[in-house]
Amino acid sequence: MEGTVEQVNKQNYLDKQITKVKTLLLLPNLSIPAYQRPYKWTQANLADLLSDLKIYRDKSAYRLGAVVFHHHCNADENQLDIVDGQQRTLTLVLLVKGLIDERLSTLKRQDVKDTLTSLVEPVNSFLNRQRFNNDISHRNLHQNYMAAKRAVARSDFTEDDIEFLLSRCEVVTFVLNDVSEAFQFFDSQNARGRDLDPHDLLKAFHLREFSQAETELKAQSVSHWESLESDQLARLFANYLFRIRNWTQGKSAQYFGKSQVGLFKGVNLEHVGLYPYVEPLRISHHFVDEYNGQYQRHIDHQHMHFPFHLDQMIINGRRFFEMTSHYQQKIAEIVSDEHSGNNVANENSPIRILGHELEPIACKILQVLNSYHSRTRTGDGYIRTMFDCAVIFYLDKFGEHQLSQAIEKLFIWAYSCRLQKQVVQLATMDNHVLANNIFEKTKQAVQPSDVLNWPLLTIKETDCKGTKLAEITELFKEMKYYE
């Protein structure tokens, strides 16, 4: 009984503690229970971890997340089952195993060599006693181990990097002695994870990317973000920013989830190399700050905004939050202006977008889109989103120059899909864009005419399968795109 109490006390130091990676992997009784899901982290996840090690290696410590244990303690067994944090822990094991196999014999720093040597027996013992019965686990474990060996064998993975991984990377550990309590804790952690939206992950990432010199600007930079409802941010990213950025690259853009947040991670100007492609961003970044900081601004009250573009490389940290605020306000204004033409009682009322008065045919298009009978159907909503994204991207590229003609062109481009399809699903919208990619055309355009002169085919009556679209059909006829 004394031994059991001693074992319990021995594990208590891990509960609610910050634990170094070397301490975690030195645990002799670490175990992956049979009920755990397969090991699903891929080489992409490993690459993200290695990238973080490079970015944050100058910090005194770097937090990798949490690991939750269920501690078995009785006469027959004394082990720590990993209830939550299996993917992260196994990846760390593979990385250290790669270091042992590839680097241990050639290390020069004695402290690093001693630490890694102390991990040989516990890491090998852990791997030998685990049983992975799932083919997915076997494949990912093998591929990540080989990728880890390749990564740590490179000369740019220095002994300082090894020391940072083992001694300054940390996890928060929790130890629970009751299995039902452990599963309850596990469920609550996972529930939190499910509730975390992609934009929440981006917020956490870009807050970490602030430079030391800009720390005092955090509150100001994030204030607009914090003033928005979560649903507003979700719509901004999912409906507009994600789709426009992906479509300009010729990529599918149906669902914005956690696996797509990398689209909004770019360069940290303090850590990225002096690569030629970064120079325009670096020049703009510093010039805008220098201009706004000059004493003359107290006299002329001028303020220069950073020249954001929807398809440009993201600058991590402060500029990301500024970009989000810029486009949230601009897109909200564009969409609001578009919908100002919903007063069908006065069809002659001019519509202005960003202060620019539209020509009569463009006004009529927007009035019809805001009022036709079937506009609230799910498929029609997809087409309207596609049209809005195209208008937003055109405005982002060319401003109000020839906007009315652009609205005519983009209407025909988008709503030809609606006329030809009996059912419009999310994939229908996505496939239409990728097959007739006006976003790529706009991105490559030098003049508005490069977009406006893009030939579009007329729609034949025999091709029209869409229903309840009389108002749209009449517009196509009036614009000579229907036969």
URTA-V66578 format. One record per backbone hydrogen bond with DSSP energy under -1.0 kcal/mol. NH is the residue of the N-H (numbers start at 1). CO is the residue of the C=O. Records with the same first field share a line. If there is no record, write none. Layout:
NH=CO, CO
//
This chain:
5=1
6=2
7=3
8=4
9=5
10=6
11=7
12=8
14=11
15=12
16=173
17=14, 173
19=171
21=169
22=166
24=20
25=21
26=22
31=80
36=33
46=42
47=43
48=44
49=45
50=46
51=47
52=48
53=49
54=50
55=51
56=52
59=56
62=168
64=170
67=172
68=84
69=174
70=81
71=176
72=79
74=77
80=29
81=70
82=31
83=68
84=68
89=85
90=86
91=87
92=88
93=89
94=90
95=91
96=92
97=93
98=94
99=95
100=96
101=97
102=98
103=99
104=99
106=103
113=109
114=110
115=111
116=112
117=113
118=114
120=117
123=119
124=120
125=121
126=122
127=123
128=124
129=125
138=134
139=135
140=136
141=137
142=138
143=139
144=140
145=141
146=142
147=143
148=144
149=145
150=146
151=147
152=148
153=149
157=154
158=156
162=158
163=159
164=160
165=161
166=162
167=163
168=164
169=164
170=62
171=19
172=65
173=17
174=67
176=69
182=178
183=179
184=180
185=181
186=182
187=183
188=184
189=185
190=186
191=187
192=188
193=189
194=190
195=191
201=197
202=198
203=199
204=200
205=201
206=202
207=203
208=204
214=211
215=212
217=214
218=215
221=217
222=218
226=222
227=223
228=225
233=229
234=230
235=231
236=232
237=233
238=234
239=235
240=236
241=236
242=237
244=240
245=241
246=242
247=243
248=244
250=247
251=246
260=257
261=258
263=260
264=261
265=262
267=314
271=268
272=268
275=273
278=275
282=278
283=279
284=280
285=281
286=282
287=283
288=284
289=285
290=286
291=287
292=288
293=289
294=291
297=294
298=295
299=296
300=296
301=297
308=306
312=309
316=267
321=317
322=318
323=319
324=320
325=321
326=322
327=323
328=324
329=325
330=326
331=327
332=328
333=329
334=330
335=331
336=332
337=333
338=334
339=335
340=337
341=338
344=342
346=343
349=346
353=356
356=353
358=351
363=359
364=360
365=361
366=362
367=363
368=364
369=365
370=366
371=368
372=368
375=372
377=374
381=377
382=378
383=379
384=380
385=381
386=382
387=383
388=384
389=385
390=386
391=387
392=388
393=389
394=390
395=391
396=392
397=393
398=394
399=395
401=398
403=400
406=402
407=403
408=404
409=405
410=406
411=407
412=408
413=409
414=410
415=411
416=412
419=415
420=416
421=417
429=425
430=426
431=427
432=428
433=429
434=430
435=431
436=432
438=436
441=437
442=438
443=439
444=440
450=447
451=448
452=448
453=449
454=451
459=481
463=460
464=461
465=419
466=419
473=469
474=470
475=471
476=472
477=473
478=474
479=475
480=477
481=476
483=459
//
